[in-house]
Amino acid sequence: QLTESRMSCAAPKAPAGEEKKTSWPEVVGKSIEEAKEIILKDMPNADIDVLPAGSAMTLDFRTNRVRIIVDTVATTPS
């Protein structure tokens, strides 16, 4: 008789009703400040990085990092 004795590498799940949000599609099209406010309401300890689209970024995983990628020109360049 074999018994299952493997340890899981998966991240522990939050208790029912306490699922942590990991993406915010509702902020697409909003200002950076509005997006930050919404994200921080859901994840108060978020370390928010605002980066231009196409910029280089590290690939290390941090559970509290949220990246806002922007690609819109807001004013006339001169």
Backbone as a chain_set.jsonl record, in Angstrom:
{"seq": "QLTESRMSCAAPKAPAGEEKKTSWPEVVGKSIEEAKEIILKDMPNADIDVLPAGSAMTLDFRTNRVRIIVDTVATTPS", "coords": {"N": [[0.854, -1.18, 0.0], [0.648, 2.146, -0.952], [1.431, 5.382, 0.243], [0.61, 8.819, 0.069], [3.051, 11.162, 0.303], [4.137, 13.519, -0.504], [5.272, 16.903, -0.55], [3.584, 19.902, -1.256], [4.38, 22.381, -3.669], [2.942, 24.53, -4.223], [1.592, 27.811, -3.665], [0.253, 28.716, -0.482], [-3.282, 28.661, 0.014], [-5.575, 31.342, 0.521], [-7.838, 31.661, 3.297], [-11.314, 30.77, 2.887], [-13.304, 33.288, 1.413], [-11.383, 35.208, 1.704], [-9.814, 35.668, -0.523], [-7.014, 36.883, -2.221], [-6.663, 39.636, -4.325], [-5.194, 39.715, -7.543], [-5.015, 41.009, -9.933], [-6.161, 43.908, -11.739], [-8.309, 44.644, -13.818], [-10.219, 46.589, -14.054], [-9.053, 49.117, -13.858], [-7.98, 49.879, -16.236], [-7.569, 52.44, -18.564], [-7.974, 54.449, -16.733], [-6.585, 57.22, -14.798], [-3.174, 57.29, -13.6], [-3.043, 57.922, -10.877], [-5.704, 57.394, -10.065], [-5.77, 54.648, -10.572], [-3.784, 53.722, -8.792], [-5.014, 54.356, -6.334], [-7.285, 52.673, -6.337], [-6.055, 50.124, -6.455], [-4.559, 50.158, -4.075], [-6.626, 50.185, -2.206], [-7.549, 47.585, -2.325], [-5.2, 46.21, -1.838], [-3.384, 47.133, 0.482], [-0.634, 47.032, 1.164], [0.722, 47.152, -1.2], [3.447, 47.511, -3.424], [3.799, 49.708, -5.708], [4.801, 50.003, -9.014], [5.289, 52.241, -11.642], [5.61, 52.019, -15.0], [6.931, 52.75, -18.274], [5.421, 51.462, -21.265], [6.968, 48.665, -22.738], [9.365, 48.964, -21.43], [12.351, 47.813, -19.749], [12.254, 45.293, -17.239], [12.623, 43.711, -14.05], [12.538, 40.155, -13.455], [12.094, 38.909, -11.105], [10.014, 37.5, -8.564], [7.7, 39.109, -6.539], [5.426, 39.217, -3.987], [4.017, 41.493, -3.226], [4.31, 43.358, -5.195], [3.046, 45.479, -7.682], [2.661, 46.232, -10.991], [2.117, 49.041, -13.0], [1.607, 49.606, -16.257], [2.211, 52.029, -18.623], [1.25, 53.678, -21.667], [0.334, 55.865, -23.04], [0.345, 59.05, -24.559], [-0.03, 61.997, -22.873], [0.004, 64.777, -23.143], [0.768, 67.341, -25.588], [3.85, 66.815, -27.05], [6.715, 68.928, -26.902]], "CA": [[0.0, 0.0, 0.0], [1.427, 3.373, -1.065], [0.812, 6.565, 0.841], [1.02, 10.093, -0.532], [3.811, 11.915, 1.302], [4.819, 14.637, -1.162], [4.937, 18.258, -0.113], [3.169, 20.741, -2.37], [5.152, 23.611, -3.884], [1.995, 25.6, -4.516], [1.421, 28.817, -2.615], [-0.901, 28.401, 0.359], [-4.495, 29.389, -0.363], [-6.175, 32.153, 1.577], [-9.089, 31.077, 3.784], [-12.5, 31.115, 2.093], [-13.768, 34.655, 1.615], [-10.248, 36.118, 1.837], [-8.965, 35.55, -1.706], [-6.298, 38.122, -2.522], [-6.772, 40.063, -5.705], [-3.88, 39.746, -8.176], [-5.06, 41.849, -11.137], [-7.172, 44.96, -11.655], [-8.694, 45.06, -15.172], [-11.11, 47.752, -13.984], [-8.33, 50.389, -13.872], [-7.543, 50.195, -17.601], [-8.167, 53.689, -19.039], [-8.009, 55.451, -15.664], [-5.308, 57.889, -14.552], [-2.274, 56.546, -12.722], [-3.446, 58.165, -9.487], [-6.933, 56.642, -9.807], [-5.398, 53.233, -10.537], [-3.089, 53.478, -7.521], [-5.994, 54.422, -5.251], [-8.098, 51.452, -6.386], [-5.197, 48.992, -6.108], [-4.205, 50.246, -2.652], [-7.798, 49.812, -1.406], [-7.587, 46.122, -2.299], [-3.913, 45.66, -1.394], [-2.743, 48.284, 1.122], [0.823, 46.915, 1.234], [1.254, 47.056, -2.561], [4.58, 48.318, -3.867], [3.362, 49.976, -7.075], [5.774, 50.549, -9.961], [4.706, 52.756, -12.881], [6.643, 51.848, -16.012], [6.506, 52.942, -19.659], [5.266, 50.231, -22.037], [8.182, 48.245, -23.419], [10.591, 49.176, -20.638], [12.941, 46.628, -19.131], [11.864, 45.096, -15.842], [13.153, 42.489, -13.453], [11.619, 39.025, -13.498], [11.94, 38.304, -9.782], [8.638, 37.507, -8.095], [7.436, 39.704, -5.224], [3.98, 39.109, -3.805], [3.372, 42.79, -3.003], [4.608, 44.297, -6.285], [2.049, 45.645, -8.736], [3.207, 47.109, -12.033], [1.192, 49.75, -13.875], [2.316, 49.868, -17.503], [1.538, 53.118, -19.32], [1.714, 53.859, -23.031], [-0.433, 56.938, -23.677], [0.886, 60.413, -24.477], [-1.08, 62.79, -22.242], [0.041, 66.163, -23.619], [1.534, 67.526, -26.817], [5.28, 66.983, -26.84], [7.257, 70.151, -27.538]], "C": [[0.9, 1.244, 0.0], [0.682, 4.519, -0.406], [1.395, 7.807, 0.188], [1.757, 10.904, 0.52], [4.572, 13.078, 0.678], [4.347, 15.965, -0.589], [4.57, 19.077, -1.345], [4.044, 21.987, -2.448], [4.231, 24.795, -4.145], [1.903, 26.561, -3.34], [0.203, 28.463, -1.78], [-2.096, 29.253, -0.051], [-5.011, 30.17, 0.831], [-7.453, 31.465, 2.046], [-10.265, 31.557, 2.938], [-12.962, 32.522, 2.434], [-12.644, 35.665, 1.716], [-9.287, 35.999, 0.652], [-8.316, 36.901, -1.991], [-6.398, 38.411, -4.007], [-5.37, 40.18, -6.297], [-3.871, 40.516, -9.49], [-6.256, 42.784, -11.036], [-7.568, 45.43, -13.053], [-9.576, 46.314, -15.175], [-10.376, 49.089, -14.008], [-7.819, 50.768, -15.26], [-8.3, 51.434, -18.08], [-8.257, 54.777, -17.979], [-6.638, 56.116, -15.526], [-4.465, 57.02, -13.619], [-2.701, 56.712, -11.269], [-4.725, 57.413, -9.14], [-6.626, 55.151, -9.686], [-4.719, 52.887, -9.22], [-4.078, 53.427, -6.362], [-6.823, 53.14, -5.19], [-7.277, 50.239, -5.949], [-4.884, 48.989, -4.618], [-5.393, 49.96, -1.736], [-7.863, 48.294, -1.25], [-6.339, 45.513, -1.686], [-3.094, 46.791, -0.769], [-1.215, 48.225, 1.173], [1.474, 46.824, -0.147], [2.419, 48.017, -2.774], [4.332, 48.544, -5.36], [4.474, 50.628, -7.874], [5.018, 51.021, -11.189], [5.815, 52.762, -13.919], [6.099, 52.152, -17.407], [6.392, 51.595, -20.363], [6.571, 49.925, -22.758], [9.452, 48.427, -22.627], [11.08, 47.85, -20.052], [12.462, 46.525, -17.694], [12.432, 43.783, -15.345], [12.093, 41.396, -13.496], [11.452, 38.343, -12.144], [10.506, 38.478, -9.296], [8.558, 38.092, -6.691], [5.934, 39.77, -5.054], [3.286, 40.455, -3.615], [3.641, 43.788, -4.124], [3.477, 44.269, -7.314], [2.638, 46.62, -9.734], [2.079, 47.71, -12.853], [2.003, 50.132, -15.107], [1.534, 50.936, -18.269], [2.125, 53.303, -20.717], [1.004, 54.99, -23.77], [0.271, 58.28, -23.494], [-0.243, 61.313, -23.986], [-1.136, 64.224, -22.738], [0.889, 66.226, -24.884], [3.007, 67.677, -26.508], [5.78, 68.255, -27.52], [8.729, 70.286, -27.227]], "O": [[1.793, 1.378, 0.837], [-0.542, 4.612, -0.489], [2.563, 7.819, -0.201], [1.163, 11.297, 1.525], [5.54, 13.57, 1.258], [3.19, 16.126, -0.201], [5.213, 18.935, -2.384], [4.403, 22.573, -1.427], [4.69, 25.93, -4.273], [2.105, 26.186, -2.185], [-0.784, 27.959, -2.315], [-1.945, 30.418, -0.418], [-4.908, 29.739, 1.98], [-8.089, 30.756, 1.267], [-10.208, 32.633, 2.343], [-13.008, 32.903, 3.604], [-12.906, 36.864, 1.807], [-8.083, 36.206, 0.806], [-8.987, 37.934, -2.0], [-6.234, 37.518, -4.838], [-4.459, 40.684, -5.641], [-2.814, 40.663, -10.104], [-7.232, 42.497, -10.344], [-7.19, 46.535, -13.441], [-9.664, 47.013, -16.184], [-11.026, 50.123, -14.167], [-7.282, 51.86, -15.442], [-9.529, 51.476, -18.012], [-8.585, 55.92, -18.299], [-5.649, 55.63, -16.074], [-4.981, 56.132, -12.941], [-2.718, 55.741, -10.514], [-4.835, 56.853, -8.049], [-7.155, 54.472, -8.807], [-5.041, 51.873, -8.601], [-3.987, 52.548, -5.505], [-7.038, 52.588, -4.111], [-7.751, 49.42, -5.161], [-4.936, 47.943, -3.971], [-5.195, 49.533, -0.598], [-8.189, 47.783, -0.179], [-6.393, 44.438, -1.088], [-2.207, 47.345, -1.419], [-0.566, 49.27, 1.221], [2.645, 46.46, -0.257], [2.377, 49.176, -2.36], [4.623, 47.672, -6.179], [5.022, 51.658, -7.482], [4.191, 50.285, -11.727], [6.835, 53.428, -13.745], [4.942, 51.85, -17.698], [7.175, 50.685, -20.092], [7.204, 50.819, -23.32], [10.527, 48.073, -23.109], [10.312, 46.902, -19.888], [12.285, 47.534, -17.012], [12.687, 42.863, -16.122], [10.897, 41.68, -13.564], [10.761, 37.33, -12.034], [9.863, 39.487, -9.586], [9.247, 37.643, -5.775], [5.241, 40.33, -5.903], [2.077, 40.55, -3.825], [3.243, 44.949, -4.019], [3.02, 43.212, -7.749], [3.067, 47.713, -9.363], [1.199, 47.0, -13.34], [2.969, 50.889, -15.013], [0.342, 50.772, -18.532], [3.322, 53.115, -20.934], [1.068, 55.062, -24.997], [0.736, 58.601, -22.4], [-1.298, 61.383, -24.616], [-2.207, 64.83, -22.754], [1.626, 65.294, -25.206], [3.385, 68.585, -25.768], [5.309, 68.609, -28.601], [9.368, 71.242, -27.667]]}, "num_chains": 1, "name": "protein.A"}
